[in-house]
């Protein structure tokens, strides 16, 4: 039951979960320089040597392909068909050995069921932030528990809520230099608007693209991220049957601290007995 929204709100959140991922070429351009999380997950699979890896939010393979290139057998799940289509095209150009190590599943991470269990389950690059209410979280963590081998490890990363983002004026545009939009080749002005709802804890980002020579064709793309505070997240994991082993800051070796932009959570299924 959604205590804080309506069917219209649910549709808006769904759009904010998918729209940013509908143009893979632009998505690739946006995050081409983001390498620290790729290096972290590649190192993780090399150190843990899991037999099978499940990656939620695999997208068009920014992390999936390097892990597979490092020898991991990966099942990637994503709700975005355009992203998966782009990843399939990339795989078609890869060598047969790499293709054989990657399996792709189009579906909702809250409901997809896979077998057999996995030694390592990942939820990468803020994918967890598309779980907007408690029911979403419970359904997803239930699937993680089903997919995780008894001694398996669940690792995910999420951004830490920052006052400078949640407190921004929603009417003020935050601009970056003009860019060439990959899908059309046209030069566009780009701006972002941030609107945080403290009741639902959802940060609504509106990306505005304005063609330089035809401003009347401007369009916007929504992106919605639930903001999870670390203590809140710890409680959600605990009451859904998980124990937090460790939380690192920014894909580094240091523990989560007040200067962190992102937390990397290492979690296992709990073995505790239920209290009476």
C-alpha positions in Angstrom: 0.0 0.0 0.0 1.4 3.4 -0.9 0.5 5.8 1.9 2.0 8.9 0.3 0.9 8.8 -3.3 -1.6 8.1 -6.0 -1.8 6.2 -9.3 -0.6 9.4 -11.0 2.4 9.5 -8.7 3.2 5.8 -9.3 3.2 6.5 -13.1 5.5 9.5 -12.6 7.9 7.3 -10.5 7.9 4.6 -13.2 8.8 7.2 -15.8 11.6 8.5 -13.6 12.9 4.9 -13.4 13.1 4.4 -17.1 13.4 7.6 -19.1 17.1 8.3 -18.4 18.0 4.9 -19.8 16.0 5.0 -23.1 18.9 6.5 -25.1 21.9 4.3 -24.6 24.3 6.4 -26.6 23.6 9.4 -24.4 23.8 7.3 -21.3 27.2 5.9 -22.4 28.5 9.4 -23.0 27.3 10.6 -19.6 29.2 8.0 -17.6 32.2 7.2 -19.9 34.6 8.7 -17.4 33.1 7.0 -14.4 35.6 4.2 -13.7 36.0 3.9 -9.9 33.0 1.7 -9.5 34.0 -0.5 -12.5 37.4 -1.1 -11.0 35.9 -1.8 -7.6 33.5 -4.5 -8.9 36.1 -6.1 -11.2 38.5 -6.3 -8.2 35.6 -7.8 -6.1 34.9 -10.6 -8.6 38.6 -11.3 -8.9 39.1 -11.5 -5.2 35.9 -13.4 -4.4 36.0 -15.7 -7.4 32.2 -16.5 -7.4 30.9 -19.2 -9.6 28.0 -17.1 -10.7 27.3 -13.3 -10.3 23.9 -11.7 -10.5 23.9 -8.0 -11.3 20.7 -6.0 -10.9 20.7 -2.9 -13.0 23.3 -4.1 -15.5 22.2 -1.5 -18.1 24.2 -1.6 -21.3 27.1 -3.3 -19.6 29.3 -0.6 -18.2 30.2 -2.8 -15.3 28.9 -6.2 -16.6 31.4 -6.4 -19.5 34.5 -5.6 -17.5 33.5 -8.2 -14.9 32.9 -10.8 -17.6 36.2 -9.9 -19.3 37.9 -10.6 -15.9 36.4 -14.1 -16.0 33.2 -13.8 -14.1 30.0 -15.6 -15.3 27.3 -12.8 -15.0 23.5 -12.8 -15.2 22.4 -9.3 -15.8 18.9 -8.1 -15.0 17.5 -4.7 -16.1 14.1 -3.1 -16.6 15.3 -1.1 -19.6 14.9 -2.8 -22.9 16.9 -0.2 -24.9 19.8 -0.7 -22.5 19.7 -4.4 -22.8 19.4 -4.2 -26.6 22.5 -2.1 -26.7 24.3 -4.6 -24.5 23.3 -7.4 -26.8 24.7 -5.5 -29.7 28.0 -5.1 -27.8 28.1 -8.7 -27.0 27.5 -9.7 -30.6 30.8 -7.9 -31.4 32.7 -9.6 -28.6 34.5 -13.0 -28.7 32.5 -16.2 -28.1 34.1 -16.9 -24.7 32.9 -13.6 -23.3 29.4 -13.9 -24.8 29.1 -17.3 -23.2 29.8 -15.8 -19.8 26.9 -13.2 -20.0 23.2 -13.9 -19.7 20.7 -11.1 -19.9 17.2 -10.9 -18.4 14.7 -8.2 -19.1 12.5 -7.7 -16.0 11.6 -6.1 -12.8 14.1 -6.7 -10.0 11.3 -6.9 -7.5 9.8 -10.0 -9.2 12.4 -11.8 -11.4 13.1 -15.3 -10.2 16.2 -17.2 -11.3 17.9 -20.5 -10.5 20.3 -21.8 -9.3 21.4 -19.5 -6.5 24.4 -17.1 -6.8 27.5 -16.7 -4.8 27.6 -13.0 -5.4 24.6 -10.7 -5.9 25.2 -7.1 -6.9 22.9 -4.0 -7.2 25.1 -1.5 -9.0 25.2 2.3 -9.5 22.2 3.5 -7.5 19.8 0.9 -8.9 18.6 0.4 -5.3 17.4 4.1 -5.4 14.6 3.1 -7.8 12.8 1.3 -4.8 10.5 4.1 -3.7 8.6 2.7 -0.7 8.8 0.0 1.9 6.9 -2.5 -0.2 9.3 -2.1 -3.1 12.3 -2.6 -0.7 10.7 -5.7 0.9 9.9 -7.3 -2.5 13.4 -6.7 -3.8 15.2 -7.9 -0.7 13.0 -11.0 -0.8 14.2 -11.8 -4.3 17.8 -11.1 -3.2 17.4 -13.6 -0.3 16.0 -16.2 -2.8 18.8 -15.7 -5.2 21.6 -15.7 -2.7 23.5 -18.9 -1.8 23.6 -19.7 1.9 27.1 -18.3 2.3 26.7 -15.8 -0.6 27.5 -12.1 -0.5 25.2 -9.2 -1.5 27.0 -5.9 -2.4 25.3 -2.7 -3.5 26.2 0.9 -3.8 23.9 3.9 -3.2 24.6 7.7 -3.0 24.4 9.3 0.4 21.8 12.0 0.7 23.5 15.4 0.4 22.0 18.6 1.8 23.4 20.5 -1.2 21.1 18.4 -3.5 18.0 17.9 -1.3 18.0 21.6 -0.4 18.3 23.1 -3.8 15.8 25.6 -5.2 13.6 23.5 -7.6 13.1 26.5 -9.9 16.9 27.2 -10.4 18.6 25.5 -13.4 22.0 24.0 -12.8 23.8 24.2 -16.2 26.8 22.6 -17.8 28.5 23.6 -21.0 26.6 22.8 -24.2 27.1 19.4 -25.6 26.4 17.3 -28.8 23.5 15.0 -28.2 24.6 11.6 -29.6 21.2 10.4 -30.9 20.8 13.4 -33.3 24.3 15.0 -33.5 22.8 18.4 -32.7 24.3 20.8 -30.2 22.1 21.4 -27.1 22.1 23.5 -24.0 21.8 21.3 -20.9 20.3 22.1 -17.5 19.2 20.1 -14.4 16.5 21.0 -11.9 16.4 19.3 -8.4 13.2 19.0 -6.5 13.3 17.0 -3.2 10.1 15.8 -1.6 10.8 15.3 2.2 7.7 13.3 2.7 8.4 10.6 0.1 12.1 11.1 0.3 12.3 11.1 -3.4 14.7 13.4 -5.3 13.2 14.4 -8.6 15.8 15.4 -11.2 14.6 17.0 -14.5 17.1 17.1 -17.3 16.4 19.8 -19.8 17.8 19.6 -23.4 17.4 22.7 -25.6 18.7 22.5 -29.2 20.9 25.5 -29.8 19.4 26.5 -33.2 15.8 25.3 -32.5 15.0 26.1 -28.8 11.3 25.5 -29.5 12.1 21.7 -29.7 13.4 21.6 -26.1 12.6 18.4 -24.2 13.0 17.1 -20.7 13.9 13.7 -19.2 12.9 12.8 -15.6 15.1 10.8 -13.1 13.7 9.9 -9.7 15.9 8.6 -6.9 14.7 7.6 -3.4 17.0 8.9 -0.8 18.0 6.4 1.8 19.8 7.5 5.0 22.4 5.1 6.3 20.7 4.2 9.6 17.3 3.8 7.8 19.0 1.5 5.3 20.6 -0.5 8.1 17.2 -1.0 9.7 15.5 -2.1 6.4 18.2 -4.7 5.9 18.0 -6.0 9.4 14.2 -6.4 9.4 14.3 -8.1 6.1 16.7 -10.8 7.3 20.1 -9.4 6.4 23.2 -8.6 8.5 25.5 -5.7 7.4 29.1 -6.9 7.3 30.7 -3.6 6.3 29.9 -0.3 4.7 32.7 1.5 2.7 32.9 5.0 1.5 33.2 5.9 -2.2 34.5 2.5 -3.3 37.6 2.9 -1.1 38.9 1.0 1.9 37.8 3.6 4.5 34.5 3.1 6.4 31.4 5.3 5.6 31.9 8.8 6.9 30.4 12.2 6.7 32.5 13.1 3.7 31.3 10.2 1.6 29.3 10.7 -1.6 28.4 7.0 -1.8 28.2 4.0 0.4 29.1 0.5 -0.6 27.2 -2.1 1.5 28.4 -5.7 2.1 25.5 -7.8 3.3 24.8 -11.4 4.1 21.7 -13.4 5.0 21.3 -13.4 8.8 21.6 -16.5 10.8 20.0 -15.0 13.9 17.0 -16.7 15.6 13.8 -14.7 15.8 13.1 -13.0 19.1 9.9 -13.8 20.9 
